[in-house]
Amino acid sequence: MSSSSAPVAVVTGAGSGLGSATATRLAADAMTVVCLDVRGDTAAATAQAITDSGGRAIAVECDVSAEESVNSAIARAVSAYGRIDAVVNVAGIGLSSRFLDTSLEQWQRILDINLTGTFLVARAAVPELLRSKGCMVNVASVAALRGWRYMAAYSASKGGIVALSRTLAVEFGRQGVRVNCVCPGSIATPLAAALAPVADADPVLMARGPALLDPPVAQPGEIAAMIAYLVSPEARFVTGSVMTIDGGAMA
């Protein structure tokens, strides 16, 4: 067990995109970071980059949709550092598909990783957060807050994350644990780049709700900055909040 007094953050999906940017930012803010990802090699790359820059981090391979994998990863974090002060649930996948073309298998996979994964990590980590009086940030999407074209499964999963975050904030707030939710708009990440366009998409739907700012896509570090605020002592009085970072798309 480490004797470091630095606060410890667990970040899921830390191997790439927003998860990697979040892990890097929290390490820069003097937190020790446990980098979780279903791909152990990418989690290790993020952790190595952090340590090469003078930070503290370890990598743990973790499939957030598998209960045993999640429980083992959280136990590994506690074994390594003795505590968990913050959890950031970033891990997720996307699907762009017409509703009637969405298979049950696709629907279930999106929910298993995005929503059930957040539930499993939260359930495993909350006992540690109760001990440390820590906090959690769950990453949802603006697709959770309004109808989003051709993304029924993704929107449903992210809407569930918003509701779950608020419920956890209510249930554990009086015990000293803060829980908040971040809802980004478009982000320049591998997940967004990998979304296949829907054939013959309705141009009116595709033009609905663009960002007002130029460029209309956020960089991962900009979202990570909001997450860093929410896990910091400066956000002591912030819990149960749903933060939109969307360039004005929801305005």
Contacts in CASP RR format, 6 or more apart in sequence:
PFRMAT RR
TARGET T0000
AUTHOR 0000-0000-0000
METHOD contacts of the structure
MODEL  1
MSSSSAPVAVVTGAGSGLGSATATRLAADAMTVVCLDVRGDTAAATAQAI
TDSGGRAIAVECDVSAEESVNSAIARAVSAYGRIDAVVNVAGIGLSSRFL
DTSLEQWQRILDINLTGTFLVARAAVPELLRSKGCMVNVASVAALRGWRY
MAAYSASKGGIVALSRTLAVEFGRQGVRVNCVCPGSIATPLAAALAPVAD
ADPVLMARGPALLDPPVAQPGEIAAMIAYLVSPEARFVTGSVMTIDGGAM
A
1 79 0 8 1.000
1 80 0 8 1.000
1 81 0 8 1.000
1 82 0 8 1.000
2 32 0 8 1.000
2 80 0 8 1.000
2 81 0 8 1.000
2 82 0 8 1.000
4 32 0 8 1.000
4 56 0 8 1.000
4 81 0 8 1.000
6 30 0 8 1.000
6 31 0 8 1.000
6 32 0 8 1.000
6 56 0 8 1.000
7 30 0 8 1.000
7 31 0 8 1.000
7 32 0 8 1.000
7 85 0 8 1.000
7 86 0 8 1.000
8 31 0 8 1.000
8 32 0 8 1.000
8 33 0 8 1.000
8 34 0 8 1.000
8 77 0 8 1.000
8 81 0 8 1.000
8 82 0 8 1.000
8 83 0 8 1.000
8 84 0 8 1.000
8 85 0 8 1.000
8 86 0 8 1.000
9 23 0 8 1.000
9 26 0 8 1.000
9 31 0 8 1.000
9 32 0 8 1.000
9 33 0 8 1.000
9 34 0 8 1.000
9 84 0 8 1.000
9 85 0 8 1.000
9 86 0 8 1.000
9 87 0 8 1.000
9 88 0 8 1.000
9 231 0 8 1.000
10 33 0 8 1.000
10 34 0 8 1.000
10 36 0 8 1.000
10 73 0 8 1.000
10 74 0 8 1.000
10 77 0 8 1.000
10 84 0 8 1.000
10 86 0 8 1.000
10 87 0 8 1.000
10 88 0 8 1.000
10 121 0 8 1.000
10 125 0 8 1.000
11 19 0 8 1.000
11 22 0 8 1.000
11 23 0 8 1.000
11 26 0 8 1.000
11 33 0 8 1.000
11 34 0 8 1.000
11 35 0 8 1.000
11 36 0 8 1.000
11 87 0 8 1.000
11 88 0 8 1.000
11 90 0 8 1.000
12 19 0 8 1.000
12 36 0 8 1.000
12 37 0 8 1.000
12 62 0 8 1.000
12 64 0 8 1.000
12 88 0 8 1.000
12 89 0 8 1.000
12 90 0 8 1.000
12 91 0 8 1.000
12 117 0 8 1.000
12 121 0 8 1.000
13 19 0 8 1.000
13 20 0 8 1.000
13 35 0 8 1.000
13 36 0 8 1.000
13 37 0 8 1.000
13 38 0 8 1.000
13 43 0 8 1.000
13 64 0 8 1.000
13 90 0 8 1.000
13 91 0 8 1.000
13 92 0 8 1.000
14 20 0 8 1.000
14 22 0 8 1.000
14 23 0 8 1.000
14 33 0 8 1.000
14 35 0 8 1.000
14 36 0 8 1.000
14 37 0 8 1.000
14 43 0 8 1.000
14 46 0 8 1.000
14 47 0 8 1.000
14 59 0 8 1.000
14 90 0 8 1.000
15 23 0 8 1.000
15 35 0 8 1.000
15 37 0 8 1.000
15 39 0 8 1.000
15 40 0 8 1.000
15 42 0 8 1.000
15 43 0 8 1.000
15 45 0 8 1.000
15 46 0 8 1.000
16 37 0 8 1.000
16 42 0 8 1.000
16 46 0 8 1.000
16 189 0 8 1.000
16 190 0 8 1.000
17 187 0 8 1.000
17 189 0 8 1.000
17 190 0 8 1.000
17 191 0 8 1.000
17 220 0 8 1.000
18 90 0 8 1.000
18 139 0 8 1.000
18 184 0 8 1.000
18 187 0 8 1.000
18 189 0 8 1.000
18 220 0 8 1.000
18 221 0 8 1.000
18 223 0 8 1.000
18 224 0 8 1.000
19 46 0 8 1.000
19 88 0 8 1.000
19 90 0 8 1.000
19 91 0 8 1.000
19 220 0 8 1.000
19 224 0 8 1.000
20 42 0 8 1.000
20 46 0 8 1.000
20 220 0 8 1.000
21 219 0 8 1.000
21 220 0 8 1.000
21 221 0 8 1.000
21 223 0 8 1.000
21 224 0 8 1.000
22 88 0 8 1.000
22 90 0 8 1.000
22 220 0 8 1.000
22 221 0 8 1.000
22 223 0 8 1.000
22 224 0 8 1.000
22 227 0 8 1.000
22 228 0 8 1.000
23 33 0 8 1.000
23 35 0 8 1.000
23 46 0 8 1.000
23 47 0 8 1.000
23 50 0 8 1.000
23 57 0 8 1.000
24 46 0 8 1.000
24 49 0 8 1.000
24 50 0 8 1.000
24 224 0 8 1.000
25 221 0 8 1.000
25 224 0 8 1.000
25 225 0 8 1.000
25 227 0 8 1.000
25 228 0 8 1.000
26 33 0 8 1.000
26 86 0 8 1.000
26 88 0 8 1.000
26 224 0 8 1.000
26 227 0 8 1.000
26 228 0 8 1.000
26 231 0 8 1.000
27 33 0 8 1.000
27 50 0 8 1.000
27 53 0 8 1.000
27 55 0 8 1.000
27 56 0 8 1.000
27 57 0 8 1.000
28 53 0 8 1.000
28 55 0 8 1.000
29 228 0 8 1.000
29 232 0 8 1.000
31 85 0 8 1.000
31 86 0 8 1.000
31 231 0 8 1.000
32 56 0 8 1.000
32 57 0 8 1.000
32 81 0 8 1.000
33 47 0 8 1.000
33 50 0 8 1.000
33 56 0 8 1.000
33 57 0 8 1.000
33 58 0 8 1.000
34 57 0 8 1.000
34 58 0 8 1.000
34 60 0 8 1.000
34 73 0 8 1.000
34 76 0 8 1.000
34 77 0 8 1.000
34 80 0 8 1.000
34 81 0 8 1.000
34 84 0 8 1.000
35 43 0 8 1.000
35 44 0 8 1.000
35 46 0 8 1.000
35 47 0 8 1.000
35 50 0 8 1.000
35 57 0 8 1.000
35 58 0 8 1.000
35 59 0 8 1.000
35 60 0 8 1.000
36 43 0 8 1.000
36 59 0 8 1.000
36 60 0 8 1.000
36 61 0 8 1.000
36 62 0 8 1.000
36 64 0 8 1.000
36 73 0 8 1.000
36 91 0 8 1.000
37 43 0 8 1.000
37 46 0 8 1.000
37 59 0 8 1.000
37 61 0 8 1.000
37 62 0 8 1.000
37 91 0 8 1.000
38 61 0 8 1.000
38 62 0 8 1.000
38 63 0 8 1.000
38 64 0 8 1.000
38 91 0 8 1.000
39 61 0 8 1.000
40 59 0 8 1.000
40 60 0 8 1.000
40 61 0 8 1.000
43 59 0 8 1.000
43 60 0 8 1.000
43 61 0 8 1.000
43 62 0 8 1.000
44 59 0 8 1.000
46 57 0 8 1.000
46 59 0 8 1.000
47 57 0 8 1.000
47 58 0 8 1.000
47 59 0 8 1.000
48 59 0 8 1.000
50 56 0 8 1.000
50 57 0 8 1.000
51 57 0 8 1.000
58 80 0 8 1.000
60 73 0 8 1.000
60 76 0 8 1.000
60 77 0 8 1.000
61 69 0 8 1.000
61 73 0 8 1.000
62 69 0 8 1.000
62 70 0 8 1.000
62 72 0 8 1.000
62 73 0 8 1.000
63 69 0 8 1.000
63 70 0 8 1.000
64 70 0 8 1.000
64 89 0 8 1.000
64 91 0 8 1.000
64 92 0 8 1.000
64 113 0 8 1.000
64 117 0 8 1.000
64 118 0 8 1.000
64 120 0 8 1.000
64 121 0 8 1.000
65 112 0 8 1.000
65 113 0 8 1.000
65 116 0 8 1.000
65 117 0 8 1.000
65 120 0 8 1.000
66 120 0 8 1.000
67 120 0 8 1.000
70 117 0 8 1.000
70 120 0 8 1.000
70 121 0 8 1.000
70 124 0 8 1.000
71 124 0 8 1.000
73 124 0 8 1.000
74 84 0 8 1.000
74 121 0 8 1.000
74 124 0 8 1.000
74 125 0 8 1.000
74 128 0 8 1.000
77 84 0 8 1.000
78 84 0 8 1.000
78 128 0 8 1.000
83 128 0 8 1.000
83 131 0 8 1.000
83 132 0 8 1.000
84 125 0 8 1.000
84 128 0 8 1.000
84 129 0 8 1.000
84 132 0 8 1.000
84 134 0 8 1.000
85 129 0 8 1.000
85 132 0 8 1.000
85 134 0 8 1.000
85 135 0 8 1.000
85 231 0 8 1.000
86 129 0 8 1.000
86 134 0 8 1.000
86 135 0 8 1.000
86 136 0 8 1.000
86 137 0 8 1.000
86 231 0 8 1.000
87 121 0 8 1.000
87 122 0 8 1.000
87 125 0 8 1.000
87 129 0 8 1.000
87 135 0 8 1.000
87 136 0 8 1.000
87 137 0 8 1.000
88 136 0 8 1.000
88 137 0 8 1.000
88 138 0 8 1.000
88 139 0 8 1.000
88 227 0 8 1.000
88 231 0 8 1.000
89 117 0 8 1.000
89 118 0 8 1.000
89 121 0 8 1.000
89 122 0 8 1.000
89 136 0 8 1.000
89 137 0 8 1.000
89 138 0 8 1.000
89 139 0 8 1.000
89 161 0 8 1.000
90 139 0 8 1.000
91 113 0 8 1.000
91 117 0 8 1.000
92 113 0 8 1.000
92 114 0 8 1.000
92 191 0 8 1.000
93 109 0 8 1.000
93 110 0 8 1.000
93 113 0 8 1.000
93 114 0 8 1.000
93 191 0 8 1.000
94 110 0 8 1.000
94 114 0 8 1.000
94 151 0 8 1.000
94 154 0 8 1.000
94 191 0 8 1.000
94 195 0 8 1.000
95 102 0 8 1.000
95 106 0 8 1.000
95 110 0 8 1.000
95 151 0 8 1.000
95 153 0 8 1.000
95 154 0 8 1.000
95 195 0 8 1.000
96 150 0 8 1.000
96 151 0 8 1.000
96 154 0 8 1.000
96 195 0 8 1.000
96 196 0 8 1.000
96 197 0 8 1.000
96 198 0 8 1.000
97 106 0 8 1.000
97 150 0 8 1.000
97 151 0 8 1.000
97 152 0 8 1.000
97 153 0 8 1.000
97 198 0 8 1.000
98 150 0 8 1.000
98 198 0 8 1.000
99 150 0 8 1.000
99 152 0 8 1.000
102 152 0 8 1.000
102 153 0 8 1.000
106 153 0 8 1.000
107 153 0 8 1.000
110 153 0 8 1.000
110 154 0 8 1.000
110 156 0 8 1.000
110 157 0 8 1.000
111 153 0 8 1.000
111 156 0 8 1.000
111 157 0 8 1.000
113 157 0 8 1.000
114 154 0 8 1.000
114 157 0 8 1.000
114 158 0 8 1.000
114 161 0 8 1.000
115 157 0 8 1.000
115 158 0 8 1.000
115 160 0 8 1.000
115 161 0 8 1.000
115 164 0 8 1.000
118 138 0 8 1.000
118 161 0 8 1.000
118 164 0 8 1.000
119 164 0 8 1.000
122 136 0 8 1.000
122 138 0 8 1.000
122 164 0 8 1.000
122 168 0 8 1.000
125 136 0 8 1.000
126 136 0 8 1.000
126 168 0 8 1.000
126 172 0 8 1.000
126 177 0 8 1.000
129 135 0 8 1.000
129 136 0 8 1.000
129 172 0 8 1.000
129 177 0 8 1.000
130 172 0 8 1.000
130 175 0 8 1.000
130 176 0 8 1.000
130 177 0 8 1.000
133 176 0 8 1.000
133 177 0 8 1.000
134 176 0 8 1.000
134 177 0 8 1.000
134 178 0 8 1.000
135 177 0 8 1.000
135 178 0 8 1.000
135 179 0 8 1.000
135 180 0 8 1.000
135 230 0 8 1.000
135 231 0 8 1.000
135 235 0 8 1.000
135 239 0 8 1.000
136 165 0 8 1.000
136 168 0 8 1.000
136 177 0 8 1.000
136 178 0 8 1.000
136 179 0 8 1.000
136 180 0 8 1.000
137 179 0 8 1.000
137 180 0 8 1.000
137 181 0 8 1.000
137 182 0 8 1.000
137 227 0 8 1.000
137 230 0 8 1.000
137 231 0 8 1.000
138 161 0 8 1.000
138 164 0 8 1.000
138 165 0 8 1.000
138 179 0 8 1.000
138 180 0 8 1.000
138 181 0 8 1.000
138 182 0 8 1.000
139 161 0 8 1.000
139 181 0 8 1.000
139 182 0 8 1.000
139 184 0 8 1.000
139 223 0 8 1.000
139 227 0 8 1.000
140 158 0 8 1.000
140 159 0 8 1.000
140 160 0 8 1.000
140 161 0 8 1.000
140 162 0 8 1.000
140 165 0 8 1.000
140 181 0 8 1.000
140 182 0 8 1.000
140 183 0 8 1.000
140 242 0 8 1.000
141 148 0 8 1.000
141 154 0 8 1.000
141 155 0 8 1.000
141 158 0 8 1.000
141 183 0 8 1.000
141 184 0 8 1.000
141 185 0 8 1.000
142 148 0 8 1.000
142 183 0 8 1.000
142 184 0 8 1.000
142 185 0 8 1.000
142 244 0 8 1.000
142 246 0 8 1.000
142 249 0 8 1.000
142 250 0 8 1.000
143 151 0 8 1.000
143 154 0 8 1.000
143 155 0 8 1.000
143 158 0 8 1.000
143 159 0 8 1.000
144 155 0 8 1.000
144 158 0 8 1.000
144 159 0 8 1.000
144 160 0 8 1.000
144 161 0 8 1.000
144 162 0 8 1.000
144 183 0 8 1.000
145 159 0 8 1.000
145 162 0 8 1.000
145 183 0 8 1.000
145 242 0 8 1.000
145 244 0 8 1.000
145 250 0 8 1.000
146 250 0 8 1.000
147 155 0 8 1.000
148 154 0 8 1.000
148 155 0 8 1.000
149 201 0 8 1.000
149 202 0 8 1.000
149 205 0 8 1.000
149 206 0 8 1.000
149 208 0 8 1.000
150 198 0 8 1.000
150 201 0 8 1.000
150 205 0 8 1.000
158 183 0 8 1.000
161 181 0 8 1.000
162 181 0 8 1.000
162 183 0 8 1.000
162 242 0 8 1.000
165 179 0 8 1.000
165 180 0 8 1.000
165 181 0 8 1.000
165 240 0 8 1.000
165 242 0 8 1.000
166 179 0 8 1.000
166 181 0 8 1.000
166 240 0 8 1.000
166 242 0 8 1.000
168 177 0 8 1.000
168 179 0 8 1.000
169 178 0 8 1.000
169 179 0 8 1.000
169 180 0 8 1.000
169 239 0 8 1.000
169 240 0 8 1.000
170 240 0 8 1.000
172 179 0 8 1.000
173 179 0 8 1.000
173 239 0 8 1.000
178 230 0 8 1.000
178 235 0 8 1.000
178 236 0 8 1.000
178 238 0 8 1.000
178 239 0 8 1.000
178 240 0 8 1.000
179 239 0 8 1.000
179 240 0 8 1.000
180 230 0 8 1.000
180 235 0 8 1.000
180 238 0 8 1.000
180 239 0 8 1.000
180 240 0 8 1.000
180 241 0 8 1.000
180 242 0 8 1.000
180 243 0 8 1.000
181 240 0 8 1.000
181 241 0 8 1.000
181 242 0 8 1.000
181 243 0 8 1.000
182 223 0 8 1.000
182 226 0 8 1.000
182 227 0 8 1.000
182 230 0 8 1.000
182 242 0 8 1.000
182 243 0 8 1.000
182 245 0 8 1.000
183 242 0 8 1.000
183 243 0 8 1.000
183 244 0 8 1.000
183 245 0 8 1.000
183 246 0 8 1.000
184 218 0 8 1.000
184 223 0 8 1.000
184 244 0 8 1.000
184 245 0 8 1.000
184 246 0 8 1.000
185 211 0 8 1.000
185 218 0 8 1.000
185 244 0 8 1.000
185 245 0 8 1.000
185 246 0 8 1.000
185 247 0 8 1.000
185 249 0 8 1.000
186 192 0 8 1.000
186 211 0 8 1.000
186 216 0 8 1.000
186 217 0 8 1.000
186 218 0 8 1.000
186 246 0 8 1.000
187 217 0 8 1.000
187 218 0 8 1.000
187 219 0 8 1.000
187 220 0 8 1.000
187 223 0 8 1.000
188 217 0 8 1.000
188 218 0 8 1.000
188 219 0 8 1.000
188 220 0 8 1.000
189 220 0 8 1.000
192 217 0 8 1.000
209 249 0 8 1.000
210 216 0 8 1.000
210 249 0 8 1.000
211 217 0 8 1.000
211 246 0 8 1.000
211 247 0 8 1.000
211 248 0 8 1.000
211 249 0 8 1.000
212 247 0 8 1.000
212 248 0 8 1.000
212 249 0 8 1.000
212 251 0 8 1.000
213 247 0 8 1.000
213 248 0 8 1.000
216 247 0 8 1.000
218 245 0 8 1.000
218 246 0 8 1.000
218 247 0 8 1.000
222 245 0 8 1.000
223 245 0 8 1.000
226 243 0 8 1.000
226 245 0 8 1.000
229 235 0 8 1.000
230 238 0 8 1.000
230 243 0 8 1.000
244 250 0 8 1.000
END
